[in-house]
Amino acid sequence: MYEIYVDKKYRRKGIGIELFKEAAKRLKKKGIEKVDVGYDLRNKESVN
């Protein structure tokens, strides 16, 4: 997975973190236990 994008009208509702949690859960089921996460510091909206 390269990025998570949530349309502007749905932001600030916890959707992004829920998408990430679901992705992490599915990866864990496949035996992947480590995920590196990064974000652009200039994108203030990407951090709750």
PDB file of N, CA, C and O in Angstrom:
ATOM      1  N   MET A   1       0.862  -1.161   0.000  1.00  0.00           N
ATOM      2  CA  MET A   1       0.000   0.000   0.000  1.00  0.00           C
ATOM      3  C   MET A   1       0.905   1.219   0.000  1.00  0.00           C
ATOM      4  O   MET A   1       1.886   1.277   0.741  1.00  0.00           O
ATOM      5  N   TYR A   2       0.575   2.175  -0.821  1.00  0.00           N
ATOM      6  CA  TYR A   2       1.402   3.368  -0.923  1.00  0.00           C
ATOM      7  C   TYR A   2       0.812   4.537  -0.147  1.00  0.00           C
ATOM      8  O   TYR A   2       1.548   5.272   0.513  1.00  0.00           O
ATOM      9  N   GLU A   3      -0.485   4.717  -0.215  1.00  0.00           N
ATOM     10  CA  GLU A   3      -1.098   5.830   0.504  1.00  0.00           C
ATOM     11  C   GLU A   3      -2.564   5.546   0.808  1.00  0.00           C
ATOM     12  O   GLU A   3      -3.197   4.685   0.197  1.00  0.00           O
ATOM     13  N   ILE A   4      -3.073   6.295   1.763  1.00  0.00           N
ATOM     14  CA  ILE A   4      -4.500   6.263   2.094  1.00  0.00           C
ATOM     15  C   ILE A   4      -5.042   7.650   1.795  1.00  0.00           C
ATOM     16  O   ILE A   4      -4.465   8.651   2.220  1.00  0.00           O
ATOM     17  N   TYR A   5      -6.130   7.712   1.075  1.00  0.00           N
ATOM     18  CA  TYR A   5      -6.740   8.995   0.736  1.00  0.00           C
ATOM     19  C   TYR A   5      -8.206   8.963   1.145  1.00  0.00           C
ATOM     20  O   TYR A   5      -8.929   8.015   0.839  1.00  0.00           O
ATOM     21  N   VAL A   6      -8.632  10.009   1.836  1.00  0.00           N
ATOM     22  CA  VAL A   6     -10.033  10.156   2.225  1.00  0.00           C
ATOM     23  C   VAL A   6     -10.534  11.458   1.603  1.00  0.00           C
ATOM     24  O   VAL A   6      -9.922  12.511   1.779  1.00  0.00           O
ATOM     25  N   ASP A   7     -11.636  11.383   0.886  1.00  0.00           N
ATOM     26  CA  ASP A   7     -12.227  12.560   0.259  1.00  0.00           C
ATOM     27  C   ASP A   7     -12.496  13.642   1.308  1.00  0.00           C
ATOM     28  O   ASP A   7     -12.834  13.342   2.453  1.00  0.00           O
ATOM     29  N   LYS A   8     -12.341  14.903   0.897  1.00  0.00           N
ATOM     30  CA  LYS A   8     -12.482  16.029   1.834  1.00  0.00           C
ATOM     31  C   LYS A   8     -13.779  16.000   2.637  1.00  0.00           C
ATOM     32  O   LYS A   8     -13.776  16.312   3.828  1.00  0.00           O
ATOM     33  N   LYS A   9     -14.881  15.630   2.000  1.00  0.00           N
ATOM     34  CA  LYS A   9     -16.158  15.679   2.716  1.00  0.00           C
ATOM     35  C   LYS A   9     -16.280  14.612   3.801  1.00  0.00           C
ATOM     36  O   LYS A   9     -17.201  14.659   4.616  1.00  0.00           O
ATOM     37  N   TYR A  10     -15.345  13.640   3.818  1.00  0.00           N
ATOM     38  CA  TYR A  10     -15.392  12.578   4.824  1.00  0.00           C
ATOM     39  C   TYR A  10     -14.238  12.645   5.825  1.00  0.00           C
ATOM     40  O   TYR A  10     -14.101  11.766   6.675  1.00  0.00           O
ATOM     41  N   ARG A  11     -13.421  13.672   5.727  1.00  0.00           N
ATOM     42  CA  ARG A  11     -12.261  13.784   6.621  1.00  0.00           C
ATOM     43  C   ARG A  11     -12.677  14.192   8.030  1.00  0.00           C
ATOM     44  O   ARG A  11     -13.778  14.695   8.251  1.00  0.00           O
ATOM     45  N   ARG A  12     -11.770  13.963   8.975  1.00  0.00           N
ATOM     46  CA  ARG A  12     -11.959  14.316  10.388  1.00  0.00           C
ATOM     47  C   ARG A  12     -13.041  13.470  11.046  1.00  0.00           C
ATOM     48  O   ARG A  12     -13.653  13.889  12.029  1.00  0.00           O
ATOM     49  N   LYS A  13     -13.273  12.281  10.503  1.00  0.00           N
ATOM     50  CA  LYS A  13     -14.275  11.369  11.059  1.00  0.00           C
ATOM     51  C   LYS A  13     -13.653  10.039  11.484  1.00  0.00           C
ATOM     52  O   LYS A  13     -14.369   9.110  11.857  1.00  0.00           O
ATOM     53  N   GLY A  14     -12.312   9.946  11.427  1.00  0.00           N
ATOM     54  CA  GLY A  14     -11.639   8.718  11.832  1.00  0.00           C
ATOM     55  C   GLY A  14     -11.584   7.647  10.755  1.00  0.00           C
ATOM     56  O   GLY A  14     -11.182   6.516  11.028  1.00  0.00           O
ATOM     57  N   ILE A  15     -11.981   7.987   9.539  1.00  0.00           N
ATOM     58  CA  ILE A  15     -12.025   7.001   8.462  1.00  0.00           C
ATOM     59  C   ILE A  15     -10.624   6.542   8.070  1.00  0.00           C
ATOM     60  O   ILE A  15     -10.405   5.352   7.843  1.00  0.00           O
ATOM     61  N   GLY A  16      -9.683   7.464   7.989  1.00  0.00           N
ATOM     62  CA  GLY A  16      -8.316   7.106   7.607  1.00  0.00           C
ATOM     63  C   GLY A  16      -7.691   6.108   8.564  1.00  0.00           C
ATOM     64  O   GLY A  16      -7.079   5.133   8.130  1.00  0.00           O
ATOM     65  N   ILE A  17      -7.839   6.340   9.852  1.00  0.00           N
ATOM     66  CA  ILE A  17      -7.260   5.424  10.844  1.00  0.00           C
ATOM     67  C   ILE A  17      -7.959   4.070  10.796  1.00  0.00           C
ATOM     68  O   ILE A  17      -7.316   3.037  10.988  1.00  0.00           O
ATOM     69  N   GLU A  18      -9.256   4.061  10.544  1.00  0.00           N
ATOM     70  CA  GLU A  18      -9.973   2.788  10.427  1.00  0.00           C
ATOM     71  C   GLU A  18      -9.499   2.011   9.200  1.00  0.00           C
ATOM     72  O   GLU A  18      -9.363   0.789   9.257  1.00  0.00           O
ATOM     73  N   LEU A  19      -9.248   2.711   8.090  1.00  0.00           N
ATOM     74  CA  LEU A  19      -8.705   2.046   6.902  1.00  0.00           C
ATOM     75  C   LEU A  19      -7.336   1.455   7.207  1.00  0.00           C
ATOM     76  O   LEU A  19      -7.032   0.333   6.801  1.00  0.00           O
ATOM     77  N   PHE A  20      -6.510   2.216   7.923  1.00  0.00           N
ATOM     78  CA  PHE A  20      -5.180   1.722   8.275  1.00  0.00           C
ATOM     79  C   PHE A  20      -5.268   0.516   9.201  1.00  0.00           C
ATOM     80  O   PHE A  20      -4.546  -0.462   9.010  1.00  0.00           O
ATOM     81  N   LYS A  21      -6.138   0.572  10.195  1.00  0.00           N
ATOM     82  CA  LYS A  21      -6.296  -0.557  11.123  1.00  0.00           C
ATOM     83  C   LYS A  21      -6.721  -1.822  10.382  1.00  0.00           C
ATOM     84  O   LYS A  21      -6.215  -2.909  10.661  1.00  0.00           O
ATOM     85  N   GLU A  22      -7.642  -1.681   9.447  1.00  0.00           N
ATOM     86  CA  GLU A  22      -8.105  -2.838   8.672  1.00  0.00           C
ATOM     87  C   GLU A  22      -6.977  -3.396   7.814  1.00  0.00           C
ATOM     88  O   GLU A  22      -6.807  -4.612   7.724  1.00  0.00           O
ATOM     89  N   ALA A  23      -6.210  -2.518   7.188  1.00  0.00           N
ATOM     90  CA  ALA A  23      -5.071  -2.972   6.382  1.00  0.00           C
ATOM     91  C   ALA A  23      -4.068  -3.711   7.260  1.00  0.00           C
ATOM     92  O   ALA A  23      -3.566  -4.764   6.868  1.00  0.00           O
ATOM     93  N   ALA A  24      -3.768  -3.175   8.441  1.00  0.00           N
ATOM     94  CA  ALA A  24      -2.819  -3.814   9.356  1.00  0.00           C
ATOM     95  C   ALA A  24      -3.326  -5.182   9.798  1.00  0.00           C
ATOM     96  O   ALA A  24      -2.553  -6.134   9.895  1.00  0.00           O
ATOM     97  N   LYS A  25      -4.621  -5.275  10.063  1.00  0.00           N
ATOM     98  CA  LYS A  25      -5.215  -6.554  10.469  1.00  0.00           C
ATOM     99  C   LYS A  25      -5.072  -7.596   9.361  1.00  0.00           C
ATOM    100  O   LYS A  25      -4.735  -8.750   9.627  1.00  0.00           O
ATOM    101  N   ARG A  26      -5.327  -7.191   8.131  1.00  0.00           N
ATOM    102  CA  ARG A  26      -5.216  -8.122   7.002  1.00  0.00           C
ATOM    103  C   ARG A  26      -3.768  -8.540   6.757  1.00  0.00           C
ATOM    104  O   ARG A  26      -3.497  -9.696   6.429  1.00  0.00           O
ATOM    105  N   LEU A  27      -2.843  -7.601   6.916  1.00  0.00           N
ATOM    106  CA  LEU A  27      -1.427  -7.936   6.753  1.00  0.00           C
ATOM    107  C   LEU A  27      -0.983  -8.919   7.820  1.00  0.00           C
ATOM    108  O   LEU A  27      -0.233  -9.853   7.535  1.00  0.00           O
ATOM    109  N   LYS A  28      -1.442  -8.712   9.048  1.00  0.00           N
ATOM    110  CA  LYS A  28      -1.075  -9.613  10.140  1.00  0.00           C
ATOM    111  C   LYS A  28      -1.574 -11.030   9.862  1.00  0.00           C
ATOM    112  O   LYS A  28      -0.869 -12.001  10.136  1.00  0.00           O
ATOM    113  N   LYS A  29      -2.791 -11.151   9.317  1.00  0.00           N
ATOM    114  CA  LYS A  29      -3.330 -12.471   8.966  1.00  0.00           C
ATOM    115  C   LYS A  29      -2.456 -13.176   7.932  1.00  0.00           C
ATOM    116  O   LYS A  29      -2.415 -14.405   7.879  1.00  0.00           O
ATOM    117  N   LYS A  30      -1.760 -12.391   7.112  1.00  0.00           N
ATOM    118  CA  LYS A  30      -0.877 -12.960   6.093  1.00  0.00           C
ATOM    119  C   LYS A  30       0.537 -13.179   6.619  1.00  0.00           C
ATOM    120  O   LYS A  30       1.433 -13.560   5.866  1.00  0.00           O
ATOM    121  N   GLY A  31       0.735 -12.934   7.923  1.00  0.00           N
ATOM    122  CA  GLY A  31       2.034 -13.180   8.531  1.00  0.00           C
ATOM    123  C   GLY A  31       2.981 -11.994   8.529  1.00  0.00           C
ATOM    124  O   GLY A  31       4.138 -12.122   8.928  1.00  0.00           O
ATOM    125  N   ILE A  32       2.503 -10.846   8.087  1.00  0.00           N
ATOM    126  CA  ILE A  32       3.336  -9.640   8.069  1.00  0.00           C
ATOM    127  C   ILE A  32       3.133  -8.919   9.393  1.00  0.00           C
ATOM    128  O   ILE A  32       2.030  -8.471   9.705  1.00  0.00           O
ATOM    129  N   GLU A  33       4.201  -8.812  10.161  1.00  0.00           N
ATOM    130  CA  GLU A  33       4.082  -8.244  11.501  1.00  0.00           C
ATOM    131  C   GLU A  33       4.707  -6.867  11.650  1.00  0.00           C
ATOM    132  O   GLU A  33       4.524  -6.217  12.679  1.00  0.00           O
ATOM    133  N   LYS A  34       5.439  -6.410  10.644  1.00  0.00           N
ATOM    134  CA  LYS A  34       6.069  -5.096  10.730  1.00  0.00           C
ATOM    135  C   LYS A  34       5.652  -4.251   9.540  1.00  0.00           C
ATOM    136  O   LYS A  34       5.702  -4.701   8.395  1.00  0.00           O
ATOM    137  N   VAL A  35       5.240  -3.019   9.822  1.00  0.00           N
ATOM    138  CA  VAL A  35       4.846  -2.079   8.780  1.00  0.00           C
ATOM    139  C   VAL A  35       5.515  -0.749   9.092  1.00  0.00           C
ATOM    140  O   VAL A  35       5.418  -0.253  10.215  1.00  0.00           O
ATOM    141  N   ASP A  36       6.187  -0.174   8.115  1.00  0.00           N
ATOM    142  CA  ASP A  36       6.772   1.154   8.276  1.00  0.00           C
ATOM    143  C   ASP A  36       5.764   2.177   7.781  1.00  0.00           C
ATOM    144  O   ASP A  36       5.192   2.026   6.701  1.00  0.00           O
ATOM    145  N   VAL A  37       5.551   3.215   8.573  1.00  0.00           N
ATOM    146  CA  VAL A  37       4.576   4.248   8.239  1.00  0.00           C
ATOM    147  C   VAL A  37       5.287   5.590   8.214  1.00  0.00           C
ATOM    148  O   VAL A  37       6.114   5.887   9.076  1.00  0.00           O
ATOM    149  N   GLY A  38       4.958   6.384   7.230  1.00  0.00           N
ATOM    150  CA  GLY A  38       5.516   7.727   7.146  1.00  0.00           C
ATOM    151  C   GLY A  38       4.466   8.682   6.609  1.00  0.00           C
ATOM    152  O   GLY A  38       3.454   8.260   6.049  1.00  0.00           O
ATOM    153  N   TYR A  39       4.710   9.952   6.781  1.00  0.00           N
ATOM    154  CA  TYR A  39       3.800  10.949   6.228  1.00  0.00           C
ATOM    155  C   TYR A  39       4.571  12.222   5.947  1.00  0.00           C
ATOM    156  O   TYR A  39       5.645  12.446   6.504  1.00  0.00           O
ATOM    157  N   ASP A  40       4.029  13.039   5.096  1.00  0.00           N
ATOM    158  CA  ASP A  40       4.637  14.302   4.715  1.00  0.00           C
ATOM    159  C   ASP A  40       4.344  15.329   5.806  1.00  0.00           C
ATOM    160  O   ASP A  40       3.183  15.646   6.063  1.00  0.00           O
ATOM    161  N   LEU A  41       5.375  15.841   6.437  1.00  0.00           N
ATOM    162  CA  LEU A  41       5.192  16.808   7.522  1.00  0.00           C
ATOM    163  C   LEU A  41       4.468  18.070   7.064  1.00  0.00           C
ATOM    164  O   LEU A  41       3.858  18.768   7.873  1.00  0.00           O
ATOM    165  N   ARG A  42       4.536  18.358   5.779  1.00  0.00           N
ATOM    166  CA  ARG A  42       3.851  19.547   5.255  1.00  0.00           C
ATOM    167  C   ARG A  42       2.342  19.342   5.162  1.00  0.00           C
ATOM    168  O   ARG A  42       1.592  20.311   5.046  1.00  0.00           O
ATOM    169  N   ASN A  43       1.892  18.091   5.213  1.00  0.00           N
ATOM    170  CA  ASN A  43       0.467  17.784   5.113  1.00  0.00           C
ATOM    171  C   ASN A  43      -0.128  17.734   6.517  1.00  0.00           C
ATOM    172  O   ASN A  43      -0.265  16.661   7.104  1.00  0.00           O
ATOM    173  N   LYS A  44      -0.475  18.883   7.041  1.00  0.00           N
ATOM    174  CA  LYS A  44      -0.981  18.986   8.414  1.00  0.00           C
ATOM    175  C   LYS A  44      -2.289  18.216   8.602  1.00  0.00           C
ATOM    176  O   LYS A  44      -2.566  17.739   9.703  1.00  0.00           O
ATOM    177  N   GLU A  45      -3.092  18.088   7.552  1.00  0.00           N
ATOM    178  CA  GLU A  45      -4.371  17.384   7.657  1.00  0.00           C
ATOM    179  C   GLU A  45      -4.204  15.881   7.831  1.00  0.00           C
ATOM    180  O   GLU A  45      -5.141  15.199   8.245  1.00  0.00           O
ATOM    181  N   SER A  46      -3.017  15.357   7.518  1.00  0.00           N
ATOM    182  CA  SER A  46      -2.834  13.908   7.587  1.00  0.00           C
ATOM    183  C   SER A  46      -2.643  13.407   9.009  1.00  0.00           C
ATOM    184  O   SER A  46      -2.640  12.199   9.244  1.00  0.00           O
ATOM    185  N   VAL A  47      -2.486  14.310   9.952  1.00  0.00           N
ATOM    186  CA  VAL A  47      -2.253  13.925  11.343  1.00  0.00           C
ATOM    187  C   VAL A  47      -3.392  14.463  12.195  1.00  0.00           C
ATOM    188  O   VAL A  47      -3.660  15.665  12.207  1.00  0.00           O
ATOM    189  N   ASN A  48      -4.062  13.556  12.909  1.00  0.00           N
ATOM    190  CA  ASN A  48      -5.143  13.998  13.809  1.00  0.00           C
ATOM    191  C   ASN A  48      -4.562  14.497  15.098  1.00  0.00           C
ATOM    192  O   ASN A  48      -5.303  14.913  15.989  1.00  0.00           O
TER     193      ASN A  48
END
